[in-house]
Amino acid sequence: MTLTVVILLLLLSVALRAIQWRGFSRTLSVLAIVLFFAAGCGPLPAWLLSELQGPYAKRPSNDWAAHNAIVLLGAGTVRIGADGLDPSFFSQGRILRTVELYRDCSKVARDCKVLVSGGDPERHGAAEADVYGEMLKKLGVEAKDLQLESRSMSTWQNAQFSRPLLLNDGAQRVLLVSSGIHLRRSLLYFAHFGMTPTPVRGDYVEALWTIYPSGWNFTLTDAVLHEYIGIARYHVYNALGWNAPRVTAGAASGS
């Protein structure tokens, strides 16, 4: 995404120069160069990341209730030859954090459920919830404590389809596990459906400050922009009345 914008700015600059709009052409050229180095060398993604995932850097205290639910959001799957599907690289931190929370909860509370939310948006032949569920069971989550929501194809549907399951179980304490950069948008969507879970980061990423542009920094910039676009789209859709009706808050909360 970022490199595409840089290329488009340069192409537009060339076009403007061809029609003798040299001032605008120089401005766009400078803008393209600044964007390329600001994103590739680290300052832009570092700033955007601090705004997006910074509030979730500290882990929340686990004050478990009588009935608890840990919601794990999917982050894709990857096909491993003939061995089938594995959770994606980006899901590993989320899965490990979920297991950590489950073990901590099981020590002090009698009811600790894990709800895995994720369908098959990549069309790999199996839902993220099913693939992650098998991994979670291997890591010690008991089958009786595992719930799989395998219909959702987006973060919006993660929230929409998780709500009735959480209400049905009477969860009093709900924790939402996702990547640090994904939590802000996830919480926004869950709030729309009347839920205020406690956010827990499964991972935390950092930009690299480099002299030469780095592919890692461009990847982070693209990922962060995807989140901000999702947040902006939510507010625009709300203003246009395109979102589903907002649900009154009160149930399935973080405390």
TAMOGI-V107154 format. One record per run of one state. SS is the DSSP state (H for helix, E for strand, L for the rest). FROM is the first residue (numbers start at 0). TO is the last residue. If there is no record, write none. Layout:
BEGIN
ss=(SS,SS)
from=(FROM,FROM)
to=(TO,TO)
END
This chain:
BEGIN
ss=(L,H,L,H,L,H,L,E,L,E,L,H,L,E,L,H,L,E,L,H,L,H,E,L,H,L,E,L,H,L,E,L,E,L,H,L,E,L)
from=(0,1,18,21,40,42,56,66,73,76,79,80,83,84,87,88,108,110,117,127,138,142,145,149,154,169,172,178,179,192,195,196,197,201,214,240,252,253)
to=(0,17,20,39,41,55,65,72,75,78,79,82,83,86,87,107,109,116,126,137,141,144,148,153,168,171,177,178,191,194,195,196,200,213,239,251,252,254)
END
